[in-house]
Amino acid sequence: MAQLFTALEQGRHEFQEVIYEKKDAIARVTINRPQSYNAYNTQALRELTDAFTDAAWDDRIAVVVYTGAGDAAFCTGGDVKEYEAYYTKRPRDYYKYMGIFRAYLESLINLGKPSIARINGMAVGGGNESQMACDLAVMADDTFLGQIGTNVGSVACGGATQWLPIMVGDRRAREMLLLNQRIPAAQALDWGLVNRVVPRAQLDAAVDELAQGLIEKFFECTRYTRAQVNFWKELAWHQTIGHARDWLTTHFACGEPNEGMRAFVEKRKVDYRGLRQKMADGGSIEFLWGSYSTACPSCGAIKLPSEFAFCGQCGHSLSETKAKTG
């Protein structure tokens, strides 16, 4: 235990996707992926967890400031390109990924120290969930918040479905989650999603003002105040995240995330109406190529996707078989 404590206090970390700095009682954690609008990939989540864990162990640190590199984005959630390239092909591994994501958010919630989200650009999807995991938030006046789950074939149950009703009320939460509209800074302040909205040039000064105020407070009283105030946040989280982890894993094998995320990568419009029409016509949206219900009369292969025109085993035409089975 002594060795672990020493390693954590000395901050022996090598970060690739994160910038981690400690100075004057403040730990600054920055997602450093501006080329992807600070979307986090699997590696970034591991590094963020390491950084927050280090800050929690370091008694020299009183406050954590969390932000994104550059000016365009605070964080845009999970890297959809990584999702499409890997996790839609191996949905079972998304369950493992969600374990890493859960550890990341919980390392922020369970810091034992106050955290401030420095929202320097758009915070959407998991980015909005990340800023909601912080205790306080300061936002540049020229940016916005939002959720994107139902746009890309996912569900925002990594914090948003749990915490938005607590923070903004049921109706506003539904509006954000179902419609995925942008919430400008002024509206975010009015709804209680952030504590301060300031001109971009004043962002650092406003964050520092809050940080200095937090430093000048008793540590243990601050820690326990957080623990008490976190009751509803943690109750909603722990009651739902296990189920969400399993459901999202199963859903990753279905048509919706495959279409939504492929459209994102291909920079085209999602064919929402096409999927609805396919379902209305009796087709399958749960399976990419129809249910596994066709057999090949030539080689005997079974459980072939119902929309296959030819057998994937021997190449025999399946059209005659389908005509007979209707």
C-alpha positions as CSV (number, residue, x, y, z in Angstrom):
1,M,0.0,0.0,0.0
2,A,2.8,2.4,0.8
3,Q,4.4,1.8,-2.6
4,L,1.0,2.4,-4.3
5,F,0.5,5.6,-2.4
6,T,4.0,6.8,-3.3
7,A,3.6,6.1,-7.0
8,L,0.3,7.9,-7.1
9,E,1.5,10.9,-5.2
10,Q,4.6,11.2,-7.4
11,G,2.3,11.0,-10.5
12,R,4.3,8.4,-12.4
13,H,2.1,8.4,-15.5
14,E,2.8,8.6,-19.2
15,F,-0.2,10.2,-21.0
16,Q,-0.8,10.2,-24.7
17,E,-4.4,11.4,-24.9
18,V,-4.5,13.6,-21.8
19,I,-2.5,16.6,-20.4
20,Y,-2.1,16.4,-16.7
21,E,-0.7,19.3,-14.7
22,K,-0.5,20.0,-10.9
23,K,0.3,23.5,-9.5
24,D,-0.7,25.6,-6.6
25,A,-3.2,23.1,-5.2
26,I,-5.0,22.7,-8.5
27,A,-4.9,19.6,-10.8
28,R,-5.7,20.4,-14.4
29,V,-6.9,17.5,-16.5
30,T,-7.3,18.1,-20.3
31,I,-8.5,15.7,-22.9
32,N,-5.9,16.3,-25.6
33,R,-7.7,15.0,-28.8
34,P,-8.7,18.3,-30.6
35,Q,-8.4,16.5,-33.9
36,S,-11.5,14.5,-32.8
37,Y,-13.2,17.4,-31.0
38,N,-11.9,15.8,-27.7
39,A,-14.0,12.7,-28.1
40,Y,-12.6,10.1,-25.8
41,N,-11.4,6.7,-27.1
42,T,-10.7,3.7,-24.9
43,Q,-7.1,4.8,-24.2
44,A,-8.3,8.3,-23.2
45,L,-10.8,6.9,-20.7
46,R,-8.0,4.9,-19.0
47,E,-5.7,7.9,-18.8
48,L,-8.5,10.2,-17.5
49,T,-9.2,7.6,-14.8
50,D,-5.5,7.5,-13.9
51,A,-5.4,11.3,-13.7
52,F,-8.4,11.7,-11.4
53,T,-7.2,8.8,-9.2
54,D,-3.8,10.5,-8.9
55,A,-5.5,13.8,-7.9
56,A,-7.6,12.0,-5.4
57,W,-4.5,10.6,-3.7
58,D,-2.4,13.7,-3.7
59,D,-2.9,15.7,-0.5
60,R,-1.4,18.8,-2.2
61,I,-4.4,19.0,-4.5
62,A,-7.5,20.7,-3.3
63,V,-9.4,21.2,-6.6
64,V,-9.6,19.5,-10.0
65,V,-10.2,21.5,-13.2
66,Y,-11.4,19.4,-16.1
67,T,-11.3,20.8,-19.7
68,G,-10.6,20.0,-23.4
69,A,-7.7,21.0,-25.6
70,G,-8.2,23.9,-28.1
71,D,-11.3,26.1,-28.4
72,A,-13.8,24.0,-30.4
73,A,-14.8,21.4,-27.9
74,F,-14.8,20.6,-24.2
75,C,-15.6,17.0,-25.1
76,T,-18.0,15.3,-27.6
77,G,-18.3,12.0,-25.8
78,G,-17.2,8.6,-27.2
79,D,-15.2,8.4,-30.4
80,V,-17.9,7.2,-32.9
81,K,-15.1,6.3,-35.3
82,E,-13.7,3.8,-32.8
83,Y,-17.2,2.5,-32.1
84,E,-18.0,1.9,-35.7
85,A,-14.6,0.4,-36.5
86,Y,-14.4,-1.9,-33.6
87,Y,-17.3,-2.2,-31.2
88,T,-20.0,-2.7,-33.7
89,K,-18.0,-5.7,-35.0
90,R,-17.4,-7.1,-31.5
91,P,-20.4,-6.0,-29.4
92,R,-19.3,-8.2,-26.5
93,D,-16.2,-6.0,-26.1
94,Y,-18.5,-3.0,-25.7
95,Y,-19.5,-4.4,-22.3
96,K,-15.8,-4.2,-21.3
97,Y,-15.5,-0.7,-22.7
98,M,-18.5,0.3,-20.6
99,G,-16.7,-1.0,-17.5
100,I,-13.8,1.4,-18.4
101,F,-16.3,4.3,-19.0
102,R,-18.0,3.6,-15.6
103,A,-14.7,3.6,-13.8
104,Y,-13.9,6.9,-15.5
105,L,-17.0,8.7,-14.4
106,E,-16.9,7.2,-10.9
107,S,-13.3,8.3,-10.5
108,L,-14.5,11.9,-11.1
109,I,-17.6,11.6,-8.9
110,N,-15.6,9.9,-6.1
111,L,-12.7,12.3,-6.1
112,G,-13.3,13.3,-2.5
113,K,-12.4,16.8,-3.8
114,P,-14.4,19.4,-5.7
115,S,-14.2,19.5,-9.5
116,I,-14.8,22.3,-12.0
117,A,-15.7,21.7,-15.6
118,R,-14.1,24.4,-17.7
119,I,-16.4,24.3,-20.8
120,N,-14.3,25.9,-23.5
121,G,-16.3,24.5,-26.4
122,M,-19.2,22.3,-27.2
123,A,-20.0,19.6,-24.6
124,V,-22.2,17.0,-26.3
125,G,-23.1,13.4,-25.7
126,G,-20.7,12.0,-23.1
127,G,-19.1,15.4,-23.0
128,N,-22.3,16.8,-21.4
129,E,-22.4,13.8,-19.1
130,S,-18.8,14.4,-18.1
131,Q,-19.4,18.0,-17.2
132,M,-22.5,17.0,-15.2
133,A,-20.3,14.6,-13.2
134,C,-18.3,17.6,-12.0
135,D,-19.4,19.7,-9.0
136,L,-19.3,23.1,-10.7
137,A,-19.2,24.2,-14.3
138,V,-18.1,27.5,-16.0
139,M,-19.0,27.9,-19.7
140,A,-17.8,30.1,-22.5
141,D,-20.7,32.2,-23.8
142,D,-20.2,31.2,-27.5
143,T,-20.7,27.5,-27.1
144,F,-23.4,24.9,-26.3
145,L,-24.4,21.6,-24.6
146,G,-26.5,18.8,-25.9
147,Q,-27.1,15.0,-26.2
148,I,-26.9,13.0,-29.4
149,G,-27.9,9.4,-28.5
150,T,-31.0,9.0,-30.5
151,N,-29.3,10.6,-33.5
152,V,-26.5,8.1,-33.7
153,G,-28.2,4.8,-32.6
154,S,-27.4,4.9,-28.9
155,V,-29.0,5.9,-25.6
156,A,-27.5,8.6,-23.4
157,C,-27.6,6.4,-20.3
158,G,-24.0,7.1,-19.3
159,G,-25.1,9.9,-17.0
160,A,-27.7,11.9,-19.0
161,T,-30.8,9.9,-18.5
162,Q,-29.8,9.6,-14.8
163,W,-28.9,13.2,-14.0
164,L,-30.7,15.5,-16.4
165,P,-34.1,15.0,-14.7
166,I,-32.4,15.9,-11.4
167,M,-30.6,18.9,-12.8
168,V,-33.2,20.5,-15.2
169,G,-36.5,18.7,-14.4
170,D,-38.3,16.0,-16.2
171,R,-39.8,17.9,-19.2
172,R,-36.5,19.7,-20.1
173,A,-34.6,16.4,-19.7
174,R,-36.9,14.7,-22.2
175,E,-36.6,17.6,-24.6
176,M,-32.8,17.3,-24.5
177,L,-32.7,13.5,-24.7
178,L,-35.4,12.9,-27.3
179,L,-34.8,15.8,-29.7
180,N,-31.0,16.2,-29.3
181,Q,-31.2,20.0,-29.8
182,R,-28.3,22.3,-28.9
183,I,-28.6,24.1,-25.6
184,P,-26.8,27.5,-26.0
185,A,-24.8,28.8,-23.0
186,A,-27.4,31.3,-21.9
187,Q,-30.1,28.6,-21.9
188,A,-27.8,26.2,-20.1
189,L,-27.3,28.8,-17.3
190,D,-31.0,29.4,-17.1
191,W,-31.8,25.7,-16.9
192,G,-29.1,25.2,-14.2
193,L,-26.8,23.0,-16.2
194,V,-23.8,25.3,-15.4
195,N,-22.9,27.8,-12.7
196,R,-21.3,30.6,-14.7
197,V,-21.4,31.8,-18.3
198,V,-18.7,34.3,-19.3
199,P,-17.0,35.7,-22.4
200,R,-14.3,33.3,-23.6
201,A,-11.6,35.7,-22.7
202,Q,-12.7,35.6,-19.1
203,L,-13.1,31.8,-18.8
204,D,-9.9,31.1,-17.0
205,A,-10.4,34.0,-14.6
206,A,-13.9,32.7,-13.7
207,V,-12.6,29.2,-13.2
208,D,-9.8,30.4,-11.0
209,E,-12.1,32.5,-8.9
210,L,-14.2,29.4,-8.1
211,A,-11.1,27.3,-7.5
212,Q,-9.6,29.8,-5.1
213,G,-12.8,29.9,-3.2
214,L,-12.8,26.1,-2.9
215,I,-9.2,26.0,-1.7
216,E,-10.0,28.4,1.1
217,K,-12.4,25.9,2.8
218,F,-12.0,23.0,5.2
219,F,-11.0,19.8,3.3
220,E,-13.0,17.2,5.3
221,C,-16.1,19.4,5.5
222,T,-15.9,19.9,1.7
223,R,-15.5,16.2,1.1
224,Y,-18.5,15.2,3.2
225,T,-20.6,18.0,1.8
226,R,-20.0,16.5,-1.7
227,A,-20.8,13.0,-0.4
228,Q,-24.2,14.2,0.9
229,V,-25.1,16.3,-2.1
230,N,-24.2,13.4,-4.4
231,F,-26.9,11.2,-2.9
232,W,-29.5,11.6,-5.7
233,K,-26.8,11.6,-8.4
234,E,-25.3,8.3,-7.1
235,L,-28.7,6.7,-6.4
236,A,-29.8,7.3,-10.0
237,W,-26.5,6.1,-11.3
238,H,-26.1,2.9,-9.4
239,Q,-29.7,1.9,-9.9
240,T,-29.4,2.0,-13.7
241,I,-25.8,1.8,-15.0
242,G,-25.5,-2.0,-14.8
243,H,-28.6,-2.5,-16.8
244,A,-27.5,0.2,-19.2
245,R,-24.2,-1.5,-19.7
246,D,-25.8,-4.8,-20.7
247,W,-28.5,-3.2,-22.9
248,L,-26.1,-1.1,-24.8
249,T,-23.8,-4.1,-25.4
250,T,-26.7,-6.1,-26.8
251,H,-27.9,-3.2,-28.9
252,F,-24.5,-2.7,-30.5
253,A,-25.2,-5.8,-32.7
254,C,-28.4,-4.3,-34.1
255,G,-29.2,-2.2,-37.1
256,E,-29.6,1.2,-35.5
257,P,-26.1,1.8,-34.2
258,N,-24.6,0.3,-37.3
259,E,-26.6,2.7,-39.5
260,G,-26.1,5.7,-37.2
261,M,-22.4,5.3,-36.7
262,R,-21.6,4.4,-40.3
263,A,-23.5,7.5,-41.4
264,F,-21.5,9.6,-39.0
265,V,-18.2,8.1,-40.3
266,E,-19.3,8.5,-44.0
267,K,-20.5,12.0,-43.3
268,R,-24.0,11.4,-44.7
269,K,-27.6,11.7,-43.4
270,V,-28.9,8.9,-41.4
271,D,-31.7,6.9,-43.1
272,Y,-34.1,7.0,-40.1
273,R,-37.2,6.8,-42.3
274,G,-35.8,3.9,-44.3
275,L,-35.3,1.8,-41.1
276,R,-38.9,2.7,-40.0
277,Q,-40.3,1.7,-43.4
278,K,-38.3,-1.6,-43.4
279,M,-39.8,-2.4,-40.0
280,A,-43.3,-1.5,-41.2
281,D,-42.9,-3.8,-44.3
282,G,-42.1,-6.7,-42.0
283,G,-38.4,-6.6,-42.3
284,S,-35.9,-6.8,-39.5
285,I,-34.1,-3.9,-37.9
286,E,-32.7,-6.1,-35.1
287,F,-30.5,-8.0,-37.5
288,L,-28.4,-6.4,-40.3
289,W,-29.3,-8.9,-42.9
290,G,-32.6,-10.3,-41.5
291,S,-33.3,-12.9,-38.9
292,Y,-31.3,-16.1,-38.9
293,S,-34.1,-18.2,-40.4
294,T,-33.1,-19.5,-43.9
295,A,-31.7,-22.9,-44.8
296,C,-29.7,-23.8,-47.9
297,P,-31.3,-26.7,-49.9
298,S,-27.9,-27.4,-51.5
299,C,-25.4,-27.8,-48.7
300,G,-27.8,-27.9,-45.7
301,A,-26.4,-24.8,-44.0
302,I,-29.0,-23.4,-41.5
303,K,-29.7,-20.2,-39.7
304,L,-28.7,-18.1,-42.7
305,P,-29.8,-14.4,-42.7
306,S,-33.3,-14.2,-44.3
307,E,-32.2,-11.3,-46.6
308,F,-29.3,-13.3,-48.2
309,A,-29.8,-14.0,-51.9
310,F,-27.2,-16.7,-51.9
311,C,-25.9,-19.2,-49.4
312,G,-22.8,-17.9,-47.6
313,Q,-21.5,-21.4,-47.4
314,C,-21.8,-22.8,-50.9
315,G,-23.0,-19.9,-53.0
316,H,-26.3,-21.6,-54.0
317,S,-29.2,-19.3,-54.8
318,L,-31.7,-19.0,-52.0
319,S,-34.5,-17.3,-54.0
320,E,-36.2,-20.6,-54.8
321,T,-36.2,-21.6,-51.2
322,K,-37.7,-18.3,-50.1
323,A,-40.4,-18.6,-52.7
324,K,-41.4,-22.0,-51.4
325,T,-41.4,-20.9,-47.7
326,G,-43.2,-17.6,-48.5
